[in-house]
C-alpha cells in the first residue's frame, strides 16, 4: 500500500538511502534537509524535496503543512536528522550541548506533535525515530550525543504507549557502525574541544583512531542496510518496537546488556586506545 512519508536529514547517509529505498518501493516520499541541492537525486528518482533546518520551528511547521496540504495525509514520519559533537563532558560548552538536544530530540518531538493530529484522525500512522546503539550504550568523549539518543529512546517508549490506542506505531532504529559522513569531523572536534585540556591524551588517541579506522576499509555497513530495515518496518503489519541493524549493533548491545558496567567500560576504553 502506497504511503506518504517524510524523511528528515535526507541529504546524505541513512536519510538519503531511506528516501531512495522508499521511492523504489512505490511510496510517496518527501525528503527534508538544509542542503537542498544534495537531494537532487531524490527529486530525480520521483520524490519531493523540502528545505528544512531542524533548529527552526517555523520550518518544521511549514514542512508538515506542505505535505498535508498536497497529499491530504501523512502516514510515516522518519525522524533521522541529527548532529554529533565530540569532546569531554567538562570541555563542551553548554550552548553546544543544548544545540545537540535541539536537533536530536526537540526537533523530532515537535515534528511528532505536528504529525500526530493527522495520524489520529486517519486512525493509522508510523513514527520512526532513528536512534543508535548509542541509545543504550555510551563511549567516552561523546556524552552529549549519547545523552540525546538515550533521551530519544525514552521519549519513543513513552510515546509508543500513548499513541497505540489510535492505531499509531512508534519504532526505534538502532544503527551500529554505518558508513556515512556523520563522523567526518570526529578527529577535528576532539582536537579543537579537548586537544589541549586535561583530556588531551584520550582525545588524541581517539582522534588518531578516527583518522585511521573510519576510512574506506573500515568494517561498517552500507546505509542501504538500514534503509531496507526501515522499509520493512513501515510495510510490516505490526512492526517491532526496536530494530538493531548494521555492523556490530546486536553484539555491542548484547555485551552492554549482559556485562557489569565496569567490565563494559574497560572493554570500550581498551577499544578506544
MARPAMAR-935974 format. One record per residue (C-alpha): residue number from 1; residue in one letter; x, y negated, z. Coordinates in steps of 0.5 Angstrom, whole numbers, plus 500, padded with zeros to 3 digits. Layout:
REM residues N
<num:NUM; residu:A; u:X; v:Y; w:Z>
...
This chain:
REM residues 273
<num:1; residu:X; u:500; v:500; w:500>
<num:2; residu:X; u:503; v:493; w:498>
<num:3; residu:X; u:504; v:489; w:504>
<num:4; residu:X; u:506; v:481; w:505>
<num:5; residu:X; u:513; v:481; w:508>
<num:6; residu:X; u:517; v:475; w:511>
<num:7; residu:X; u:525; v:477; w:512>
<num:8; residu:X; u:529; v:471; w:515>
<num:9; residu:X; u:536; v:471; w:514>
<num:10; residu:X; u:535; v:474; w:507>
<num:11; residu:X; u:541; v:470; w:504>
<num:12; residu:X; u:546; v:476; w:506>
<num:13; residu:X; u:547; v:482; w:509>
<num:14; residu:X; u:542; v:486; w:512>
<num:15; residu:X; u:537; v:481; w:511>
<num:16; residu:X; u:538; v:481; w:503>
<num:17; residu:X; u:539; v:488; w:503>
<num:18; residu:X; u:532; v:489; w:506>
<num:19; residu:X; u:529; v:484; w:502>
<num:20; residu:X; u:531; v:487; w:495>
<num:21; residu:X; u:529; v:494; w:498>
<num:22; residu:X; u:522; v:492; w:500>
<num:23; residu:X; u:521; v:489; w:493>
<num:24; residu:X; u:523; v:495; w:489>
<num:25; residu:X; u:518; v:499; w:494>
<num:26; residu:X; u:513; v:494; w:491>
<num:27; residu:X; u:512; v:490; w:497>
<num:28; residu:X; u:510; v:482; w:496>
<num:29; residu:X; u:517; v:479; w:499>
<num:30; residu:X; u:519; v:472; w:502>
<num:31; residu:X; u:526; v:471; w:504>
<num:32; residu:X; u:528; v:465; w:508>
<num:33; residu:X; u:534; v:462; w:510>
<num:34; residu:X; u:538; v:456; w:510>
<num:35; residu:X; u:542; v:458; w:504>
<num:36; residu:X; u:537; v:458; w:498>
<num:37; residu:X; u:542; v:459; w:493>
<num:38; residu:X; u:544; v:465; w:496>
<num:39; residu:X; u:538; v:468; w:495>
<num:40; residu:X; u:537; v:467; w:487>
<num:41; residu:X; u:538; v:475; w:486>
<num:42; residu:X; u:532; v:476; w:491>
<num:43; residu:X; u:528; v:471; w:486>
<num:44; residu:X; u:530; v:474; w:480>
<num:45; residu:X; u:528; v:481; w:483>
<num:46; residu:X; u:521; v:478; w:484>
<num:47; residu:X; u:521; v:476; w:491>
<num:48; residu:X; u:520; v:469; w:493>
<num:49; residu:X; u:525; v:465; w:497>
<num:50; residu:X; u:524; v:459; w:502>
<num:51; residu:X; u:528; v:454; w:505>
<num:52; residu:X; u:528; v:455; w:513>
<num:53; residu:X; u:533; v:453; w:519>
<num:54; residu:X; u:531; v:457; w:525>
<num:55; residu:X; u:533; v:452; w:529>
<num:56; residu:X; u:528; v:447; w:526>
<num:57; residu:X; u:521; v:449; w:529>
<num:58; residu:X; u:517; v:445; w:523>
<num:59; residu:X; u:521; v:450; w:518>
<num:60; residu:X; u:518; v:456; w:522>
<num:61; residu:X; u:511; v:453; w:522>
<num:62; residu:X; u:512; v:451; w:514>
<num:63; residu:X; u:514; v:458; w:512>
<num:64; residu:X; u:509; v:462; w:515>
<num:65; residu:X; u:504; v:456; w:513>
<num:66; residu:X; u:506; v:457; w:506>
<num:67; residu:X; u:506; v:465; w:506>
<num:68; residu:X; u:499; v:465; w:509>
<num:69; residu:X; u:497; v:459; w:504>
<num:70; residu:X; u:499; v:463; w:498>
<num:71; residu:X; u:497; v:470; w:500>
<num:72; residu:X; u:492; v:469; w:505>
<num:73; residu:X; u:495; v:474; w:510>
<num:74; residu:X; u:502; v:476; w:513>
<num:75; residu:X; u:503; v:484; w:514>
<num:76; residu:X; u:510; v:484; w:516>
<num:77; residu:X; u:515; v:479; w:520>
<num:78; residu:X; u:522; v:481; w:520>
<num:79; residu:X; u:526; v:477; w:525>
<num:80; residu:X; u:533; v:478; w:522>
<num:81; residu:X; u:536; v:471; w:522>
<num:82; residu:X; u:542; v:471; w:527>
<num:83; residu:X; u:548; v:468; w:529>
<num:84; residu:X; u:554; v:470; w:533>
<num:85; residu:X; u:560; v:467; w:537>
<num:86; residu:X; u:566; v:470; w:541>
<num:87; residu:X; u:570; v:468; w:547>
<num:88; residu:X; u:570; v:469; w:554>
<num:89; residu:X; u:564; v:467; w:559>
<num:90; residu:X; u:568; v:462; w:562>
<num:91; residu:X; u:570; v:458; w:556>
<num:92; residu:X; u:564; v:458; w:551>
<num:93; residu:X; u:560; v:451; w:552>
<num:94; residu:X; u:553; v:452; w:555>
<num:95; residu:X; u:551; v:448; w:549>
<num:96; residu:X; u:553; v:453; w:544>
<num:97; residu:X; u:550; v:459; w:549>
<num:98; residu:X; u:544; v:455; w:548>
<num:99; residu:X; u:544; v:455; w:541>
<num:100; residu:X; u:545; v:463; w:541>
<num:101; residu:X; u:539; v:463; w:544>
<num:102; residu:X; u:535; v:458; w:540>
<num:103; residu:X; u:537; v:462; w:533>
<num:104; residu:X; u:537; v:469; w:536>
<num:105; residu:X; u:531; v:469; w:541>
<num:106; residu:X; u:527; v:463; w:541>
<num:107; residu:X; u:526; v:463; w:533>
<num:108; residu:X; u:524; v:470; w:533>
<num:109; residu:X; u:519; v:468; w:538>
<num:110; residu:X; u:516; v:462; w:535>
<num:111; residu:X; u:515; v:466; w:528>
<num:112; residu:X; u:512; v:471; w:532>
<num:113; residu:X; u:507; v:466; w:535>
<num:114; residu:X; u:505; v:463; w:529>
<num:115; residu:X; u:504; v:470; w:525>
<num:116; residu:X; u:500; v:474; w:531>
<num:117; residu:X; u:493; v:470; w:530>
<num:118; residu:X; u:493; v:472; w:522>
<num:119; residu:X; u:495; v:479; w:524>
<num:120; residu:X; u:490; v:480; w:530>
<num:121; residu:X; u:485; v:477; w:525>
<num:122; residu:X; u:486; v:482; w:520>
<num:123; residu:X; u:487; v:488; w:525>
<num:124; residu:X; u:494; v:490; w:523>
<num:125; residu:X; u:501; v:488; w:522>
<num:126; residu:X; u:508; v:490; w:524>
<num:127; residu:X; u:513; v:485; w:527>
<num:128; residu:X; u:520; v:488; w:526>
<num:129; residu:X; u:526; v:485; w:531>
<num:130; residu:X; u:533; v:486; w:528>
<num:131; residu:X; u:537; v:487; w:535>
<num:132; residu:X; u:543; v:491; w:535>
<num:133; residu:X; u:547; v:497; w:539>
<num:134; residu:X; u:549; v:490; w:543>
<num:135; residu:X; u:541; v:490; w:545>
<num:136; residu:X; u:543; v:496; w:550>
<num:137; residu:X; u:551; v:495; w:551>
<num:138; residu:X; u:556; v:489; w:551>
<num:139; residu:X; u:563; v:488; w:549>
<num:140; residu:X; u:568; v:483; w:552>
<num:141; residu:X; u:568; v:476; w:549>
<num:142; residu:X; u:561; v:476; w:546>
<num:143; residu:X; u:557; v:475; w:552>
<num:144; residu:X; u:552; v:470; w:550>
<num:145; residu:X; u:551; v:474; w:543>
<num:146; residu:X; u:549; v:481; w:547>
<num:147; residu:X; u:545; v:477; w:552>
<num:148; residu:X; u:541; v:474; w:546>
<num:149; residu:X; u:540; v:481; w:544>
<num:150; residu:X; u:538; v:484; w:551>
<num:151; residu:X; u:533; v:479; w:551>
<num:152; residu:X; u:530; v:480; w:544>
<num:153; residu:X; u:529; v:487; w:546>
<num:154; residu:X; u:526; v:486; w:553>
<num:155; residu:X; u:521; v:481; w:549>
<num:156; residu:X; u:520; v:486; w:544>
<num:157; residu:X; u:518; v:491; w:549>
<num:158; residu:X; u:513; v:487; w:553>
<num:159; residu:X; u:510; v:484; w:546>
<num:160; residu:X; u:509; v:491; w:544>
<num:161; residu:X; u:504; v:493; w:550>
<num:162; residu:X; u:501; v:486; w:549>
<num:163; residu:X; u:499; v:487; w:541>
<num:164; residu:X; u:498; v:494; w:541>
<num:165; residu:X; u:490; v:494; w:542>
<num:166; residu:X; u:490; v:489; w:536>
<num:167; residu:X; u:493; v:494; w:531>
<num:168; residu:X; u:500; v:491; w:531>
<num:169; residu:X; u:506; v:495; w:532>
<num:170; residu:X; u:513; v:492; w:534>
<num:171; residu:X; u:519; v:495; w:532>
<num:172; residu:X; u:526; v:494; w:534>
<num:173; residu:X; u:532; v:496; w:530>
<num:174; residu:X; u:539; v:497; w:533>
<num:175; residu:X; u:544; v:497; w:527>
<num:176; residu:X; u:551; v:500; w:529>
<num:177; residu:X; u:557; v:498; w:525>
<num:178; residu:X; u:555; v:495; w:519>
<num:179; residu:X; u:559; v:492; w:513>
<num:180; residu:X; u:556; v:484; w:513>
<num:181; residu:X; u:559; v:477; w:513>
<num:182; residu:X; u:557; v:477; w:520>
<num:183; residu:X; u:563; v:478; w:523>
<num:184; residu:X; u:568; v:474; w:518>
<num:185; residu:X; u:569; v:469; w:524>
<num:186; residu:X; u:571; v:473; w:529>
<num:187; residu:X; u:578; v:472; w:530>
<num:188; residu:X; u:578; v:465; w:529>
<num:189; residu:X; u:572; v:464; w:534>
<num:190; residu:X; u:576; v:468; w:539>
<num:191; residu:X; u:583; v:464; w:538>
<num:192; residu:X; u:579; v:457; w:538>
<num:193; residu:X; u:575; v:458; w:544>
<num:194; residu:X; u:579; v:463; w:549>
<num:195; residu:X; u:586; v:463; w:545>
<num:196; residu:X; u:589; v:458; w:550>
<num:197; residu:X; u:586; v:460; w:556>
<num:198; residu:X; u:586; v:465; w:562>
<num:199; residu:X; u:583; v:470; w:557>
<num:200; residu:X; u:588; v:469; w:551>
<num:201; residu:X; u:592; v:476; w:552>
<num:202; residu:X; u:585; v:479; w:551>
<num:203; residu:X; u:582; v:474; w:546>
<num:204; residu:X; u:589; v:475; w:541>
<num:205; residu:X; u:588; v:483; w:542>
<num:206; residu:X; u:581; v:483; w:540>
<num:207; residu:X; u:583; v:477; w:534>
<num:208; residu:X; u:588; v:482; w:531>
<num:209; residu:X; u:584; v:488; w:532>
<num:210; residu:X; u:578; v:484; w:528>
<num:211; residu:X; u:583; v:482; w:522>
<num:212; residu:X; u:586; v:489; w:521>
<num:213; residu:X; u:580; v:493; w:522>
<num:214; residu:X; u:574; v:489; w:519>
<num:215; residu:X; u:576; v:490; w:512>
<num:216; residu:X; u:574; v:494; w:506>
<num:217; residu:X; u:577; v:500; w:509>
<num:218; residu:X; u:573; v:500; w:516>
<num:219; residu:X; u:569; v:505; w:517>
<num:220; residu:X; u:562; v:502; w:517>
<num:221; residu:X; u:555; v:503; w:514>
<num:222; residu:X; u:552; v:499; w:508>
<num:223; residu:X; u:547; v:494; w:510>
<num:224; residu:X; u:542; v:498; w:505>
<num:225; residu:X; u:542; v:504; w:510>
<num:226; residu:X; u:539; v:499; w:515>
<num:227; residu:X; u:534; v:496; w:509>
<num:228; residu:X; u:532; v:504; w:508>
<num:229; residu:X; u:530; v:505; w:515>
<num:230; residu:X; u:526; v:498; w:516>
<num:231; residu:X; u:522; v:500; w:509>
<num:232; residu:X; u:521; v:507; w:512>
<num:233; residu:X; u:518; v:504; w:519>
<num:234; residu:X; u:514; v:499; w:515>
<num:235; residu:X; u:511; v:504; w:511>
<num:236; residu:X; u:510; v:509; w:517>
<num:237; residu:X; u:503; v:510; w:519>
<num:238; residu:X; u:506; v:510; w:526>
<num:239; residu:X; u:513; v:507; w:527>
<num:240; residu:X; u:518; v:509; w:532>
<num:241; residu:X; u:519; v:503; w:537>
<num:242; residu:X; u:526; v:504; w:536>
<num:243; residu:X; u:531; v:506; w:530>
<num:244; residu:X; u:538; v:506; w:532>
<num:245; residu:X; u:542; v:506; w:525>
<num:246; residu:X; u:549; v:506; w:522>
<num:247; residu:X; u:556; v:508; w:524>
<num:248; residu:X; u:557; v:510; w:531>
<num:249; residu:X; u:550; v:507; w:533>
<num:250; residu:X; u:547; v:513; w:536>
<num:251; residu:X; u:554; v:515; w:539>
<num:252; residu:X; u:555; v:509; w:543>
<num:253; residu:X; u:548; v:508; w:545>
<num:254; residu:X; u:548; v:515; w:548>
<num:255; residu:X; u:555; v:514; w:551>
<num:256; residu:X; u:552; v:508; w:554>
<num:257; residu:X; u:546; v:511; w:557>
<num:258; residu:X; u:550; v:517; w:560>
<num:259; residu:X; u:557; v:515; w:562>
<num:260; residu:X; u:557; v:511; w:569>
<num:261; residu:X; u:558; v:503; w:568>
<num:262; residu:X; u:566; v:503; w:570>
<num:263; residu:X; u:567; v:509; w:565>
<num:264; residu:X; u:564; v:506; w:559>
<num:265; residu:X; u:567; v:499; w:561>
<num:266; residu:X; u:574; v:503; w:561>
<num:267; residu:X; u:572; v:506; w:554>
<num:268; residu:X; u:570; v:499; w:551>
<num:269; residu:X; u:577; v:496; w:554>
<num:270; residu:X; u:581; v:501; w:551>
<num:271; residu:X; u:578; v:501; w:544>
<num:272; residu:X; u:579; v:493; w:544>
<num:273; residu:X; u:586; v:493; w:545>
